[in-house]
Amino acid sequence: MKKIFTAFEFHSDEKFYPAEYCYQGDEQTGWSIYRNGQLFLELGQGYRLLKSLYCGICSTDIARAKLPFALPQITGHELVALDHNKPVLVEINASHKARGVDCKHCPYCVNNMDIHCPERLTLGIDRLPGGFSPYVLAPVNSIIPLPQSLNPLMASITEPFAAALHAVASVGIQNHWRVAVVGPRRLGALLLLALALYRKQHALEISISAIIRNPELKTFCIQAGADEVIESSEIDNQRYDLVFDTSGSSSGFKLALSVCDKILHVKSTHGLPVEGLSKLTEMVIDELSLESINARSLNSLQEKIEKQKINNILIDEAIPGDVIERIQKCCPELQIIRTNIQELKNKSANILLPDNAFKKFDAVCVLSLDLINRVIRNQENESLLRAGGVIFYYQAQNTENPSLLQQVLFDRNVSIQTSRCGSFSQALELMLANKKLFEDFAKKFITHTGSVEEINSLFDIAKNNKQCIKAVVKHMNKPWD
């Protein structure tokens, strides 16, 4: 099979330019992708050619030039496509499991962590051409039939809604918690909706607050599920048990830190350094968490180790020996490896963990923000932690002139958590169970649509127009528009 077409690529100057693409191959033997007549990418088997129908523009697309993936690329991952002329959704991670190929050698695919498969491509984000192209090559097991009762345009928000729902379900919300969403515009508005539906589904008594910069979003946030809406300039000394940061900005992250008392859950992938964390986006991509410990809290470490299913921990050699002894006493089954993390490379990690399937650590313990960044991405641009791993930031003594991050971690004992993709099937189940509510929300949420030929102006609207909540690219006109 051979398909030649023109697609709009995103470049480092944050503009889209047309290029000629050719997909050649088939589902059984694999595909070759040519760009302007030159071989661009070879794909193995397990990809099916689909026709793009709708694709939403999200904050990740807007921040794409700052993310650690090569450009130019055809971006877009909030996709509704046509498979044999029937609307389908496409989950974005092209892992071995998603392609339906042998994955016995991959610990991530074998252990239901396939969204972190180290050999995966990611639709519209990492190499695999995305939904702003008129055609996509989709992993066969990631193609989800769209229920006939759901409008395909409205269903273009399924991918971010699934991510929002996953975040809400993963944090362990407790009764009577005060919950806040910072930056409720695109993903943040979906988080408000997910929180409201989750509260109803589980009969929880929680309050939901939206913290906004743009006062024009107030009414919409209430409609999405917020009990109250507060402008960021008027936040005063309010505190919340759980805060979701969806702001897509360093200032939003700082605001989320300042109002958080227990858990800060980060969803933003803006590619910017903040509060000494130069690898925050990579931390979200790998779904890592950051916990503080000190001499007073070591006795509670066992509970954290068991909760996070940690079997081994890498401890920097600067951590005092008596602290390591106490950790070993608290967690006698824990495999402890002590080394100079600053100099550690991934090849060395493989030697240190010869019997570990991931060849990466479940957790690390360090003394500095610099080492936290080094753990997330080392000299070889690899993580020393497996996906879902934990970073323990040890406070040896009271820090002079602590940063806001250090204050929140050490004085309030706040945990910083992250998450990425969610289950489309769970999202669809909730959407269908609340179909009228969801469709009413989607009609207000999707504020702008335009053809793919208008992508530059539509992208500019999504980025700069305060009236825009969600912009969606249309590839063809259909009766349901």
MIVEXDO-617524 format. One record per residue (C-alpha): y, x, z. Coordinates in pm, 1 decimal, decimal comma. Each point is the difference from the previous one (the first is absolute). Example, Ala and Ser with C-alpha at 12.3 -4.5 7.8 and 13.67 -1.06 7.14 Angstrom:
BEGIN
- -450,0:1230,0:780,0
- 344,0:137,0:-66,0
This chain:
BEGIN
- 0,0:0,0:0,0
- 349,1:121,3:-82,3
- 330,5:-151,8:111,2
- 337,2:145,1:-107,1
- 322,7:-132,8:152,8
- 346,3:88,1:124,8
- 56,2:14,0:376,5
- 300,2:74,1:219,5
- -45,4:307,7:220,3
- 192,2:73,4:318,0
- 170,2:344,3:4,1
- 149,0:219,4:270,9
- 351,8:-119,7:-90,2
- -117,8:-347,0:117,9
- 15,0:-149,9:-348,1
- -270,4:-144,3:-225,8
- -51,4:135,9:-351,3
- -244,6:-117,3:-268,0
- -300,9:210,0:-96,0
- -295,7:-57,2:-227,0
- -335,5:-33,8:174,7
- -353,9:-27,7:-126,3
- -302,4:-102,9:207,5
- -324,5:98,3:-169,6
- -350,7:-55,4:138,0
- -189,1:-271,8:183,1
- -114,6:-114,2:342,1
- -341,4:167,4:-21,0
- 88,3:346,8:-129,8
- 357,0:48,4:124,6
- 347,5:22,1:-148,5
- 241,8:251,8:-145,6
- 369,8:-72,9:44,1
- 238,5:149,5:-256,6
- 374,8:18,8:51,2
- 222,3:61,5:-303,6
- -305,8:128,4:-185,0
- -107,3:247,6:270,9
- -295,4:-39,5:233,5
- 148,0:-109,6:333,8
- -292,0:-104,9:220,9
- -378,0:-23,6:-16,8
- -161,3:-283,4:196,1
- -367,1:-40,4:79,6
- -195,7:-320,1:-31,4
- 71,3:-316,7:194,4
- 341,8:-99,8:-138,7
- 63,2:-321,4:-192,4
- 288,3:-61,0:-240,0
- 223,9:-287,2:115,5
- 317,7:-156,2:-137,0
- 288,5:7,0:247,3
- 159,4:-332,7:81,8
- 236,5:46,8:296,9
- 86,7:298,4:217,6
- 232,6:1,4:299,8
- 252,8:273,4:75,8
- -38,3:125,9:357,2
- 170,6:255,4:224,5
- -264,4:260,5:-86,5
- 91,8:-36,7:-368,4
- 367,7:42,3:86,0
- -68,6:312,4:209,1
- -250,4:136,4:-252,3
- 213,0:300,9:-102,3
- -11,9:124,1:360,8
- -375,0:-40,9:46,0
- -250,2:287,9:-30,2
- -148,3:-108,8:-334,3
- 68,1:133,0:-349,5
- 247,8:-157,5:-239,8
- 39,9:-136,3:-260,6
- -244,6:-282,3:60,1
- -46,4:-364,9:-84,0
- 59,8:-152,1:342,6
- -56,6:-348,3:145,8
- -289,2:-110,3:221,4
- 69,6:-361,1:107,0
- -191,9:-122,6:-301,2
- -131,8:-326,1:-142,6
- -191,8:60,8:-323,6
- -222,3:-178,4:-250,7
- -373,1:68,5:-18,3
- -161,5:-191,3:-289,2
- 313,2:-217,0:-0,3
- -36,5:-96,9:367,1
- 251,9:109,6:266,9
- -125,0:263,7:242,6
- 140,6:220,8:275,9
- -63,5:375,2:13,8
- -43,7:199,5:318,8
- 170,3:333,7:-50,1
- -235,9:278,0:116,6
- -231,9:133,7:-270,9
- -266,2:151,8:224,8
- -367,7:60,1:-81,0
- -83,0:-327,8:173,6
- 271,5:-189,6:-188,1
- -131,3:133,9:-331,8
- -360,6:-85,5:85,8
- -124,2:356,9:-43,8
- -219,5:212,1:227,5
- 184,4:65,2:325,0
- -273,4:142,4:224,3
- 178,1:335,2:5,2
- 330,5:-154,0:115,5
- 23,8:-62,7:377,0
- 302,1:-224,5:-47,5
- -165,5:-234,6:-250,8
- -324,9:-4,5:198,8
- 181,8:-87,2:324,3
- 215,4:-283,6:-138,9
- 306,4:225,8:-8,9
- 9,8:5,5:-378,3
- 377,2:-56,1:-17,5
- 17,3:361,5:124,8
- -259,1:141,6:-240,5
- 127,4:354,2:-72,1
- -89,6:-33,5:-368,8
- 173,4:-335,3:-47,1
- 283,4:-76,1:-236,4
- 251,4:-264,4:104,8
- 121,3:-262,6:-242,9
- 364,8:53,7:-84,2
- 48,6:261,7:273,1
- -227,0:298,9:-52,9
- -85,9:78,4:-366,8
- -170,2:-328,3:-96,0
- 244,2:-192,2:-227,8
- 129,8:-307,8:178,0
- 103,4:-357,0:-53,6
- 329,9:63,4:-178,2
- -220,5:88,6:-296,8
- -113,4:-286,2:-225,9
- -358,9:119,7:53,0
- -174,9:150,2:302,6
- -337,2:158,7:65,3
- -123,1:-166,3:319,2
- -296,3:105,9:217,5
- -268,3:-261,6:-61,9
- -63,1:-79,3:367,8
- 373,0:-33,3:66,7
- 43,5:-293,1:-237,2
- 37,3:-320,7:205,1
- -8,1:-338,3:-179,6
- 309,1:-203,3:81,1
- -77,1:-348,1:138,3
- 107,3:-264,4:-252,6
- 214,0:-177,1:258,7
- 228,2:301,4:43,8
- 290,8:48,9:-236,8
- -39,9:347,8:-159,1
- 370,1:83,1:34,2
- -6,2:-90,7:369,1
- -325,2:196,2:40,0
- 176,4:320,5:-105,3
- 93,0:46,0:366,8
- -365,4:6,4:112,6
- -19,8:379,8:18,6
- 297,3:43,6:237,8
- -101,6:-309,6:198,9
- -347,1:151,3:47,9
- 163,2:320,7:124,8
- 219,3:-198,2:240,3
- -295,4:-200,8:129,3
- -203,3:317,3:52,2
- 282,5:150,6:204,4
- 26,1:-309,3:219,8
- -376,0:-24,8:53,7
- -46,4:369,3:78,9
- 246,6:50,5:286,4
- -166,9:-216,2:264,9
- 284,7:-240,8:72,4
- -15,9:-140,6:352,7
- 120,7:-327,9:141,5
- 364,8:-20,5:104,3
- 99,5:309,3:-193,8
- 344,0:21,1:-155,4
- -43,2:105,9:-363,3
- 272,2:117,3:-236,6
- 14,5:84,9:-370,7
- 266,7:250,5:-104,6
- 115,3:-36,0:-360,6
- -149,6:-340,2:-94,2
- 79,3:-14,3:-369,3
- -304,7:62,4:-220,4
- -303,0:109,9:205,0
- 184,1:-87,7:320,3
- 33,9:-364,7:-101,0
- -373,9:-10,1:-73,6
- -61,2:148,4:345,1
- 198,2:-285,5:155,1
- -216,5:-246,5:-191,7
- -320,7:184,0:97,2
- 106,2:6,8:366,4
- 78,5:-371,7:0,5
- -334,3:-89,4:-162,4
- -191,1:242,4:224,9
- 166,4:-151,1:309,9
- -100,8:-346,7:-112,3
- -352,9:105,3:-94,7
- -66,6:168,3:336,2
- 207,3:-235,4:219,9
- 211,6:288,2:129,6
- 318,9:-38,4:200,2
- 217,9:272,4:-147,4
- 362,9:12,9:-108,2
- 86,8:123,6:-348,9
- 339,3:158,9:-64,7
- 150,7:123,7:-324,6
- 249,7:287,7:18,7
- 219,4:1,0:-310,6
- 293,3:187,6:-152,7
- 81,4:-263,2:-263,0
- 115,4:-324,7:172,3
- -75,5:-194,6:-317,9
- -373,0:38,4:77,5
- 24,3:-191,9:327,7
- -101,2:-343,2:-131,1
- -283,4:141,9:-205,9
- -140,5:194,5:298,6
- -11,0:-321,7:204,8
- -178,2:-173,5:-287,8
- -245,6:291,9:-20,3
- -101,3:-39,1:364,2
- 251,8:174,0:227,4
- 96,7:-173,3:324,0
- 328,3:186,7:10,8
- 200,4:227,9:-227,7
- 218,2:280,6:134,7
- 239,0:216,7:-197,6
- -67,6:369,9:57,0
- 362,4:57,8:101,1
- -43,3:-246,4:289,0
- -337,7:112,5:133,4
- 144,8:133,8:330,8
- -273,6:99,2:246,5
- -275,5:-233,3:-118,1
- -358,0:125,8:19,6
- -319,7:-122,4:-163,3
- -366,5:60,8:79,6
- -89,2:37,9:-367,3
- 232,4:102,0:-282,2
- -81,4:14,5:-371,3
- 216,6:235,6:-206,3
- 22,8:-123,0:-358,6
- 356,1:116,6:-56,9
- -80,0:269,9:-254,9
- 267,3:223,2:153,7
- 38,9:272,4:259,9
- 266,6:-203,8:180,3
- -238,9:-294,6:22,2
- -268,3:222,9:152,8
- 246,6:122,1:263,3
- 100,9:-357,5:80,4
- -366,5:-99,8:30,6
- -55,9:292,2:239,0
- 295,5:-95,7:216,0
- -114,9:-359,7:59,2
- -373,3:67,3:44,7
- -180,4:-9,5:335,7
- -372,1:22,8:-87,2
- -102,0:28,0:-368,6
- 204,4:95,2:-304,7
- -191,9:-84,3:-317,9
- 141,1:176,0:-306,6
- -47,9:-149,5:-346,2
- 281,8:176,2:-186,0
- -80,6:267,5:-258,0
- 348,8:118,9:-89,9
- -80,8:371,5:-33,0
- 286,1:106,8:229,4
- -14,0:224,0:308,7
- 102,5:-168,9:324,5
- 25,1:113,4:363,2
- -176,1:328,1:-77,6
- -289,0:-172,4:-180,5
- 15,1:140,6:-351,8
- -337,6:-153,7:-92,2
- 44,4:-357,1:122,3
- -86,1:-146,5:-340,6
- -321,3:205,2:-17,5
- -77,4:-114,3:354,1
- 14,8:-361,2:-120,7
- -206,4:79,2:-310,9
- -276,6:143,7:221,6
- 39,0:-274,9:264,5
- 42,7:255,1:279,6
- 127,8:-81,0:347,2
- 211,7:202,2:242,8
- -52,7:-14,5:376,5
- 170,8:189,2:279,5
- -184,4:153,6:293,0
- 106,5:214,7:293,7
- -147,6:126,0:325,8
- 51,2:-339,9:164,4
- -170,0:-199,6:-274,5
- -307,6:213,6:-62,6
- -216,7:-232,9:206,4
- 70,4:-282,0:-246,7
- -102,6:217,7:-294,1
- -363,8:-108,0:18,8
- 92,7:-360,9:-77,4
- 201,6:109,5:-304,1
- -281,2:227,7:-120,3
- -257,5:-280,4:24,3
- 228,4:-260,5:-154,9
- 73,9:219,7:-301,0
- -368,0:106,5:-40,0
- 87,5:367,7:29,7
- -296,3:238,6:4,8
- 183,2:329,8:-49,1
- 345,9:134,4:67,5
- 187,7:307,2:-121,4
- 223,4:146,4:270,6
- 269,1:254,8:-71,5
- -40,2:329,3:182,9
- 343,9:-45,3:161,6
- -133,3:-290,3:210,0
- -67,6:137,6:353,7
- -362,8:69,4:89,8
- 9,3:-220,4:311,9
- 106,4:-294,4:-217,5
- -297,8:54,6:-229,7
- -230,7:13,4:303,0
- 135,9:-334,3:118,7
- -44,6:-151,7:-346,3
- -361,1:120,9:-4,5
- -54,7:-145,6:347,4
- 147,1:-336,0:-104,3
- -198,5:-7,4:-323,9
- -323,3:200,4:50,7
- -149,0:-116,1:-334,5
- 302,0:115,0:-197,3
- -38,5:301,5:-228,2
- 302,4:221,9:64,8
- 107,2:275,0:-240,5
- 291,5:225,9:93,0
- 182,6:207,2:-259,5
- 338,7:100,6:-141,3
- 88,5:-310,9:-200,3
- 301,8:164,8:-161,6
- -233,3:232,3:-191,5
- -289,0:-240,2:-54,2
- -90,6:-90,8:-356,0
- -235,4:-268,7:-123,9
- -267,3:253,8:-92,9
- 7,2:120,3:360,2
- -29,5:-359,5:121,1
- -315,8:-38,6:-208,1
- -151,6:298,7:179,9
- 100,2:-134,5:340,6
- -166,2:-335,9:-73,5
- -316,1:91,4:-193,0
- -191,3:-316,2:98,6
- 287,3:-243,5:-42,3
- -15,7:-220,5:-310,6
- 378,6:-16,4:-38,6
- 52,2:374,4:63,3
- 317,4:-108,8:176,0
- 89,1:-68,2:361,0
- 9,7:-338,7:171,9
- 293,5:108,8:216,1
- 230,6:291,1:72,2
- 208,2:100,3:300,5
- 323,1:194,4:-53,9
- 320,1:99,0:177,2
- 263,3:-32,0:-273,6
- 130,1:-219,3:-280,2
- -37,5:292,8:-238,2
- -375,3:6,2:64,7
- -19,0:-377,5:-37,4
- 138,1:40,2:-351,9
- -238,8:290,1:-64,1
- -298,6:-211,0:109,4
- 98,9:-285,7:-231,7
- 35,1:236,1:-296,3
- -88,5:367,2:42,6
- 72,8:302,2:-217,5
- -245,0:-131,8:-259,2
- 169,4:-343,4:3,3
- -310,1:-144,8:164,1
- -34,1:-186,9:327,9
- -198,2:158,0:282,3
- -75,2:-353,0:120,4
- -231,4:-255,2:-153,0
- 162,7:-325,7:-101,9
- 61,8:-218,1:304,0
- 15,1:306,1:226,1
- 216,7:47,6:308,5
- 266,4:257,1:84,2
- 50,9:62,9:373,1
- 343,1:145,1:71,7
- -23,1:184,1:332,3
- 305,6:31,4:220,3
- -34,0:325,8:189,9
- 323,2:-43,8:195,5
- 321,0:-197,5:-7,0
- 168,5:65,5:-332,4
- 365,5:100,1:-4,3
- 210,9:-218,9:-227,6
- -297,6:-209,1:-115,6
- 26,5:-179,9:-330,6
- -21,9:-378,7:-15,1
- -360,8:33,7:-118,1
- -90,6:220,8:296,8
- 172,7:-235,0:244,1
- -186,4:-300,9:-131,4
- -336,4:179,5:-8,6
- 18,5:171,6:338,4
- 222,0:-225,2:211,7
- -125,0:-337,4:-125,0
- -350,5:111,6:-107,4
- 41,6:-181,6:-331,9
- -280,7:30,8:-254,9
- 93,1:41,9:-366,2
- -252,2:-163,5:-232,2
- -14,0:-38,0:-376,4
- -192,2:-195,4:-262,2
- -27,9:-38,5:-375,9
- -200,9:-249,7:-202,1
- -162,4:-321,4:114,4
- -284,0:-224,6:-106,5
- 84,2:-225,4:-294,8
- -280,4:-240,9:93,4
- 140,1:-49,1:352,4
- 350,5:-42,0:-137,4
- -115,7:-255,4:-258,8
- -193,5:-192,1:264,7
- 313,2:-35,7:213,6
- 217,6:-78,7:-301,9
- -235,3:-279,4:-109,2
- -25,3:-139,2:352,5
- 380,3:-20,7:10,9
- 60,2:-62,7:-370,6
- 310,3:-222,6:24,1
- 166,6:230,5:253,5
- -82,8:307,6:-206,4
- 126,4:-144,6:-328,4
- 323,6:-119,5:163,7
- 45,5:350,0:138,6
- -79,0:166,8:-333,5
- 256,8:-211,8:-185,0
- 272,0:129,8:233,2
- -146,3:352,4:17,0
- -18,4:64,4:-376,5
- 369,0:-10,2:-84,4
- 5,7:182,9:-334,3
- -232,5:30,2:-298,4
- 45,3:172,3:-334,8
- -192,2:134,5:-295,4
- -140,2:352,4:-1,4
- 261,7:91,7:-261,2
- 262,6:-75,0:268,3
- -166,9:222,5:258,8
- 293,4:237,2:51,4
- 244,4:-280,6:78,1
- -261,5:-184,8:207,5
- -74,0:318,6:194,4
- 371,8:45,1:64,1
- 21,6:-358,2:128,2
- -296,8:54,5:232,2
- 159,4:317,3:132,5
- 364,8:-98,1:33,8
- 51,3:-376,6:-16,8
- 19,1:-146,6:352,3
- -90,5:-341,0:-140,8
- -334,7:135,3:-119,7
- -302,1:-19,9:227,1
- -287,9:44,2:-244,5
- 29,7:76,6:-371,4
- -302,7:-47,8:-226,4
- -60,2:138,5:-348,2
- -146,1:-247,8:-251,7
- -209,6:122,5:-292,6
- -38,3:-333,4:-181,8
- 103,5:-361,8:22,7
- -257,5:-251,0:122,2
- 7,7:-375,3:67,1
- 2,6:57,8:377,4
- 335,2:185,6:-5,4
